[in-house]
């Protein structure tokens, strides 16, 4: 079934790993525990935006996570900057989260 296909699919995960290999040093270590074993989380995540005591819709930062397998320290890598998602993905997700209404209705 189509719903069972992961959004962050194998091809995107491969791009994410290539991005890490390209941008991070070969001895990329966890700054907390100094381990160098990382795992790629299998979902694109979007941290909520917090302003003045409210969680609101609006601009989002789709990211993929690299997680230290020893201590769980997690790194957010912007999925648009890393070209895992197209630039318009950020804008489209922003529109969907603004107020839940379709502006053309
Ligand atoms: Zn660690």
Boltz pocket constraint, residues with backbone or C-beta under 6 A from the ligand:
constraints:
  - pocket:
      binder: B
      contacts: [[A, 30], [A, 31], [A, 32], [A, 33], [A, 34], [A, 35], [A, 68], [A, 69], [A, 70], [A, 71], [A, 72], [A, 73]]
      max_distance: 6.0
